[in-house]
């Protein structure tokens, strides 16, 4: 499968010694940089109650990014619909589309993006849980299209403003369940390889096998979210990977702090068990020089049928993140926009 497009998936990471304000400013700046490099779209994540990620409100961050760029598509990866009213989500993204027609994507996810008590606070006052997700998706899809909603009790409700072109709707997932939902609704599917790499091929196959053509999408369309650390040398990429390695070890202990600095990583001595866990994860990590990374990504695209890759890259220093996206753009020959 030929990789047709490269995209960015930004979780707005907070480096050790930095602040959430700086992390969000870096998100906007990285969008400007990657637009200039020829990336096709820029998606931002939704995390709540996190000391690691600053992006808790993608619907606001998208507007800031789109206003600071000219061409690149901007969207969510994703809005966690289980927490929210489909009508309100439709209205958020119709307003964004009114300001930035033809540039807005609405990626929908099923995960809570938080712990259980935070999820309950987000859905404060709503008795609806995740089993209502397909109904919420049906209503959202209808309201975005200015059609009658699936829920008959809301038949007279419309989502405003009525815009000439609304957002492009995507289904996100990291399992076969997400793949089946995307296929059922006839939506493009973005699979989070960086979350669940072992099941990427099967989930994408399930999506294709069950895909139901829709007015929005006549054929299956797959994007793959991949974590990449691309550097000028393999040694540099391995060093950069140490921050995420240590961060993940801390998360497994329930410590959701900022991304550690190189100095913190250098001081940390992992146990034999932790070293084994780090090494076991390396088989799925995409890191190294541009040629090495490109070959790995092309193999993934071939195995999953993904025509687009959404690249997540987290480093302690912002300059290293920028360099990663620069090297990828060069490796894949992205055209610099006029």
N, C-alpha and C positions, 0 to 999 in steps of 0.2 A: 504494500500500500504506500503510495507516494504521500509524503507529508505536504499538504497544500498550504497550511497556515501555521504560524506560531502565535500564541497568545500569552498573556501574563495572568497568573492567579496570585494575588497579593493578600497575605493575612495580616498586614500591618504589624509586623513583629516589633517588640520593644527590647532593644539591646540593653544589657547590663550597663548601668551608668547613664542611661538615657531616660526620656520621659514619654508618656503617651502622646503629648503634644508634638514632640519631635518625630515620633513614629508615624503619626498621621500626616505631618508635613512631608515626610520621606515618601509616603505612598503617592501623594500628589506629584512630587518631583519625579519619582520613578515612572509614573504614567507619561509625563512629558518626555522623558528620555526615551522610553521604549516606543512611543509614537514616532519620534524622530528616527528610530532605527528600523521602522517598518513593521512592527508587530500589529496584528489585526485587531485584537480586542484586549481589554483590561478589565479583569473581574476582581471584586473584593469580597472577602469572606465575612461571616457573621459569627462572632464569639462573645459570650457574656460572662461576666464575673471573672475575667482572665487577667492575670498580671503578665502574661506572655504576649497577648495580642490586643491591639487598641481598637480594632474595628468592630464595634458593637452595633452600629447603625448603618448598614450598607446603603440604605435608601437616601441618607444624607451625604455620605461620602461620594456616592456616584455623581451627585449633582456638582460637588466641588471639583471632581476630576474632569467631568465633561466640560465644565466652564473654563478649565485651565488647559484644555487641549482643543484640537480642531477637527481631527479626522477619526481617530481610533474609536472603535465601539467600546462602550463602558457598561458594565453590568454587575450582577450579584452572583456570588458562588458560595452560599446562596442565601436567599431569604428563607428562613425556617418557618414554613407555613403553618405548622402545627400550633404555633403560638398566637397567630394573628387572624384577623378577619380577612377573608379573601377580597371583600369589597374594598377595604382600606388599602390592601396591597395593590389592587388594580388601580386605585386612585393615585397612590404614590407614583406608580410607574407611568401612568398616563400623563401626569404633570411633568415628570422628567422627560417624557417623549415630546411634550409640547415645547419644552425649552430646547431639546436636542433631537429633532426628528431624524429617524433613520439611524440613530447611533446607540440606542438603549437596549440592553438585554436584561431579561428577568430570569435568572436561574433559581429554581425552587428546590429546596432540600427538605428531607424528612427528619433529619437528626435534630436533637434539641440544641446543640451548640453550647451546652452548659451542663451544670449538674442538675440533679432532680429538683432541688428546692428553688433554684434560680428559674428553671423551666416553669415551675408552678407560679412563681411571681410574674413571669412574663405573660402567662395566660390568665392572670388574676381576674376572677369573676366569670371565666368561661368554663363550662362543664365538659366541653368537647375535648377528646383525647385523640391519640394518633390513629385510631381506627376510623375516624371521620376524614382522614386525609384524602381519600379518593373523591369524596363528595366536595370537599373544599377545593380540590383541583378542578373539578368539573365546573363549579361556580366561578372560580377565578378565570378559567379559560373562556367561559361565556362572557363574563363582564369585560374582559379585555377586547373581545370581538364585538361588543355592543349587541350581544344576543341575549335572549331570556336565560336566566340562570337555571341550573339543574334543580335547585331547591324551589319547589312550587310556591312556598310561602313568601318567597322574595321575588315573585314574578314581575312585580311592578317597579322593582328597584333597578336603577341603572347606575353605572359607574361613570362619573364625570371627571374631567372634561371629555367631550367626544372629540378625539383628535384624528387627524387624517391618517396617521400611522402610529400605532402603539408599539410597545416593546416586542422584541422577539422572545418567545417563551422557551425555556430549556428545562429539562428535568435532570437533576443531579443525583448521583448515587454511588455507593461503594459496595453494592451487593446485587444479587439477582432480583431482589424485590424492587429495587429502584429501576433496574433494567426493564422489568415487566410493566411497571407503571409508565415509564417513558414510551414503551411500545404500545401500550393500551391507548394512550392519549395521542399517539402519532406525533410525538415531540422529539426534537433532537436530544441526545443523551450525552452527558458529560460524566465519565467514570473517574472516580478519585483513586487512581493507581497509587498515589502517595500515601493513602490511608490503608488500602487493602490490596497490595500488589498481587497476592497469590490467586485472587479470583477474577482478575481483570479479563483474561481471555474468555472465560466461561460467561461472565456477565454480559460482555459485548456480544457474544454469540446468542445468548438468550434474547437480548434486545432485537437482534436481526431476525431471529426465528419467529418472534411474536409480533413484529411491527405491523401496525395497522395504518395504512396511508391516511393522511388527513389533508384538509384544504391548505394547511400551512406547510406540510411536508410530505411530498409524495413518496420519498424514499428514505431509508434510515440514514442518520447522520450522527457520527460518533466523534466526540472530543475526549482526550485523555488528559487528566490532571497529573502531572509528573513532578517529583522533586528532583531538582538538578543543581549540581555545583560544578560549574565549568570555570577552569582557571588556566593560566598560561603554562602550568606544569601539573603533572599528576601529584607531585609532592605538595604543591600549594593547595590543590583540591582536597587532599587527604587532611591537611591541617585545618582547612575551613570546616570540614565535616565534623571535627571534634566538638564544635559548639552544639550542633544538633544532637550528637551522640550523648553528651552530658545532659543536655536539656531533657531528652527522652528518658534517661535514667532517673532524673529527678521527678518527672511526671509520673513514672511508675511507682514512686514513693509518695505520691500525692503532693508534690511540691511544684506548683504552677507559677514559677517565677520568670524573670526576664531571661533572654538568651545570653549565656555566659561569654565573657571576654576571652581572648586567647590566653591571657595571664591566668584566669581562673581555670581554664581547661588544662593548662600546663601544670598547675599545682595539684590537680585532682588525680588520685591514684585509684583506678577502678579495681574492684575485687575480681577474682578469677571468674566468678559467675557473671559479673557485669561485662567483663571482657568477652566472654562467650556470647552474650546477648548482642553486643555491638557487632561482633564478627558475623553472627548469623543474619543480621539485618543488611550487611554490606552487599550481599548477593542481589538485593533489589535496589541498591542505591545507584544513582546515575551521576557519576562524578569523574572528573579527569580533564584532559585536554580536549579541545574542540573536536578533533577527529574521533577520539574515543567516545565522547558523549554522543556525537552525531550518529555513529554506527549503532550504539545502544538504542537510541531513540528510533532509528529507522527499523530496527528489529522489533521493537515494541509496537510500532505502527503497523507493521506487517502482520504481527500475531493477533492484534485486536481489530484491525480494519479502521483504525482512527486516522482521519484525514487532517485532524488538527490537534496540536499539543498545547495545553495550557501549563506554562512552566511556573512552578513555585521555587523560589530560591531564597534562602535565609542565611545571612552571614551577620557577624557582629558589626562589621564595618560596612557602611553604606557603599563605599567605593568598590568593595569586593562584589556586592550585589550588582551594581551597575556593570562591572567588568564581565560578570557572568552573562548578562543579557547581550552585551556588546559582542562577545565571542560567539555566542549562539547565532546572532544575526549574521555575522560574517560567515560562519560555517554553513548556514543554510542559504546564503545569498539573498537575504531579504532586501527588497528594493526600498531605498530611502524615498519617502514621499516628497512631492514637490512643495 
